[in-house]
Amino acid sequence: MKPEVRELTAADTDALHEFFNAIPPEDRTFFFQDVTDRAVAEGWTADERKIRRAAIDEDGQILAFSALNPGVDCSAHTA
């Protein structure tokens, strides 16, 4: 079965938190926030100003994640 690509919702908070925690520490340096903190996953699934998509398998596990966060810090001109 092909993964479903869709916008994240509050129901995806646990899966997003698990996904972030599975990222190797050296790869987490690309995030502005501590993505291992559950509050970050909660905020990202609740903030309607940001565009967040994920590829999700039939078990609800996130396989890939993308986000477009307009106007963030010094990188407001990039996505």
DRENKE-510628 format. One record per residue: residue number from 0; residue in one letter; chain; z, x, y negated of N, C-alpha, C in turn. Coordinates in nm, 3 decimals. Layout:
<rs>
R	NUM	A	A	Z	X	Y	Z	X	Y	Z	X	Y
...
</rs>
This chain:
<rs>
R	0	M	A	0.000	0.084	0.118	0.000	0.000	0.000	0.000	0.089	-0.125
R	1	K	A	-0.079	0.052	-0.223	-0.086	0.127	-0.348	0.037	0.099	-0.433
R	2	P	A	0.085	0.200	-0.505	0.198	0.177	-0.596	0.158	0.081	-0.707
R	3	E	A	0.254	0.009	-0.756	0.233	-0.081	-0.869	0.263	-0.004	-0.997
R	4	V	A	0.174	-0.008	-1.094	0.197	0.056	-1.223	0.228	-0.056	-1.321
R	5	R	A	0.347	-0.046	-1.380	0.389	-0.153	-1.471	0.493	-0.101	-1.570
R	6	E	A	0.521	-0.185	-1.670	0.624	-0.152	-1.767	0.761	-0.162	-1.700
R	7	L	A	0.851	-0.075	-1.742	0.987	-0.079	-1.689	1.066	-0.192	-1.752
R	8	T	A	1.160	-0.246	-1.675	1.251	-0.349	-1.724	1.394	-0.305	-1.694
R	9	A	A	1.489	-0.382	-1.740	1.630	-0.351	-1.714	1.658	-0.347	-1.564
R	10	A	A	1.583	-0.421	-1.485	1.602	-0.421	-1.340	1.567	-0.286	-1.277
R	11	D	A	1.496	-0.201	-1.351	1.454	-0.070	-1.301	1.551	0.042	-1.338
R	12	T	A	1.662	0.010	-1.400	1.754	0.112	-1.448	1.802	0.204	-1.336
R	13	D	A	1.845	0.148	-1.225	1.894	0.231	-1.114	1.785	0.324	-1.062
R	14	A	A	1.665	0.269	-1.043	1.554	0.350	-0.992	1.516	0.460	-1.090
R	15	L	A	1.520	0.430	-1.220	1.487	0.532	-1.320	1.593	0.642	-1.321
R	16	H	A	1.718	0.603	-1.310	1.826	0.701	-1.307	1.811	0.792	-1.185
R	17	E	A	1.780	0.735	-1.070	1.757	0.815	-0.949	1.638	0.909	-0.967
R	18	F	A	1.531	0.859	-1.027	1.412	0.939	-1.051	1.445	1.060	-1.138
R	19	F	A	1.516	1.036	-1.249	1.553	1.145	-1.339	1.641	1.248	-1.269
R	20	N	A	1.734	1.202	-1.187	1.824	1.294	-1.118	1.753	1.378	-1.014
R	21	A	A	1.639	1.332	-0.966	1.561	1.408	-0.867	1.475	1.516	-0.931
R	22	I	A	1.461	1.512	-1.063	1.381	1.613	-1.132	1.458	1.745	-1.132
R	23	P	A	1.394	1.855	-1.093	1.463	1.985	-1.094	1.517	2.018	-1.233
R	24	P	A	1.634	2.079	-1.240	1.695	2.110	-1.370	1.602	2.185	-1.465
R	25	E	A	1.523	2.278	-1.413	1.434	2.354	-1.502	1.324	2.268	-1.564
R	26	D	A	1.293	2.155	-1.503	1.192	2.065	-1.557	1.252	1.962	-1.653
R	27	R	A	1.382	1.950	-1.656	1.447	1.855	-1.745	1.453	1.906	-1.888
R	28	T	A	1.416	2.030	-1.910	1.422	2.086	-2.045	1.320	2.021	-2.138
R	29	F	A	1.225	1.947	-2.083	1.123	1.881	-2.163	1.173	1.751	-2.225
R	30	F	A	1.290	1.706	-2.186	1.348	1.583	-2.240	1.442	1.617	-2.354
R	31	F	A	1.444	1.532	-2.457	1.534	1.552	-2.569	1.676	1.509	-2.535
R	32	Q	A	1.692	1.427	-2.431	1.822	1.374	-2.393	1.859	1.423	-2.254
R	33	D	A	1.987	1.409	-2.220	2.034	1.442	-2.085	1.999	1.325	-1.994
R	34	V	A	1.885	1.335	-1.928	1.836	1.224	-1.845	1.919	1.202	-1.719
R	35	T	A	2.014	1.292	-1.689	2.101	1.268	-1.575	2.214	1.170	-1.611
R	36	D	A	2.229	1.141	-1.739	2.328	1.044	-1.785	2.270	0.903	-1.766
R	37	R	A	2.340	0.819	-1.692	2.291	0.684	-1.664	2.264	0.605	-1.793
R	38	A	A	2.339	0.631	-1.897	2.320	0.561	-2.024	2.179	0.584	-2.080
R	39	V	A	2.121	0.700	-2.051	1.984	0.728	-2.097	1.886	0.634	-2.027
R	40	A	A	1.898	0.619	-1.896	1.811	0.527	-1.822	1.831	0.384	-1.872
R	41	E	A	1.954	0.346	-1.897	1.981	0.211	-1.949	1.913	0.190	-2.085
R	42	G	A	1.923	0.290	-2.171	1.861	0.280	-2.303	1.709	0.275	-2.296
R	43	W	A	1.653	0.354	-2.207	1.507	0.359	-2.198	1.449	0.232	-2.138
R	44	T	A	1.522	0.165	-2.051	1.469	0.040	-1.994	1.496	-0.079	-2.086
R	45	A	A	1.584	-0.063	-2.185	1.617	-0.173	-2.275	1.545	-0.166	-2.410
R	46	D	A	1.499	-0.049	-2.450	1.439	-0.030	-2.583	1.296	-0.081	-2.584
R	47	E	A	1.272	-0.191	-2.653	1.139	-0.253	-2.656	1.043	-0.184	-2.753
R	48	R	A	1.092	-0.087	-2.831	1.004	-0.018	-2.926	0.921	0.091	-2.859
R	49	K	A	0.965	0.131	-2.740	0.898	0.239	-2.669	0.809	0.182	-2.559
R	50	I	A	0.701	0.252	-2.531	0.612	0.213	-2.422	0.646	0.299	-2.302
R	51	R	A	0.691	0.236	-2.195	0.731	0.307	-2.074	0.664	0.241	-1.955
R	52	R	A	0.599	0.322	-1.874	0.532	0.273	-1.754	0.577	0.358	-1.636
R	53	A	A	0.572	0.298	-1.519	0.608	0.370	-1.398	0.520	0.324	-1.284
R	54	A	A	0.494	0.417	-1.193	0.431	0.383	-1.065	0.547	0.362	-0.968
R	55	I	A	0.552	0.244	-0.908	0.666	0.206	-0.826	0.616	0.165	-0.688
R	56	D	A	0.680	0.219	-0.583	0.637	0.186	-0.447	0.697	0.052	-0.403
R	57	E	A	0.662	0.011	-0.283	0.705	-0.120	-0.232	0.856	-0.130	-0.212
R	58	D	A	0.926	-0.016	-0.209	1.072	-0.015	-0.195	1.143	-0.012	-0.329
R	59	G	A	1.066	-0.013	-0.439	1.125	-0.010	-0.572	1.155	0.130	-0.624
R	60	Q	A	1.111	0.232	-0.550	1.134	0.370	-0.592	1.027	0.412	-0.693
R	61	I	A	1.068	0.477	-0.798	0.975	0.525	-0.899	0.911	0.655	-0.851
R	62	L	A	0.780	0.656	-0.850	0.704	0.773	-0.805	0.656	0.857	-0.922
R	63	A	A	0.631	0.792	-1.036	0.585	0.861	-1.156	0.630	0.780	-1.277
R	64	F	A	0.650	0.848	-1.388	0.703	0.785	-1.508	0.627	0.838	-1.629
R	65	S	A	0.600	0.750	-1.726	0.540	0.795	-1.851	0.603	0.717	-1.966
R	66	A	A	0.606	0.780	-2.082	0.664	0.715	-2.199	0.591	0.758	-2.325
R	67	L	A	0.579	0.666	-2.415	0.526	0.694	-2.549	0.635	0.651	-2.645
R	68	N	A	0.694	0.748	-2.714	0.807	0.723	-2.803	0.765	0.756	-2.945
R	69	P	A	0.720	0.657	-3.020	0.671	0.686	-3.155	0.782	0.734	-3.248
R	70	G	A	0.748	0.836	-3.328	0.837	0.885	-3.431	0.963	0.954	-3.382
R	71	V	A	0.954	1.032	-3.276	1.072	1.099	-3.222	1.082	1.240	-3.278
R	72	D	A	1.189	1.266	-3.350	1.222	1.400	-3.401	1.101	1.474	-3.457
R	73	C	A	1.093	1.603	-3.425	0.988	1.687	-3.485	0.853	1.666	-3.417
R	74	S	A	0.847	1.589	-3.310	0.720	1.569	-3.241	0.663	1.430	-3.270
R	75	A	A	0.689	1.376	-3.387	0.642	1.242	-3.422	0.490	1.231	-3.417
R	76	H	A	0.421	1.343	-3.420	0.274	1.342	-3.423	0.213	1.361	-3.284
R	77	T	A	0.294	1.372	-3.179	0.241	1.394	-3.046	0.289	1.285	-2.950
R	78	A	A	0.222	1.277	-2.837	0.262	1.178	-2.734	0.263	1.245	-2.600
</rs>
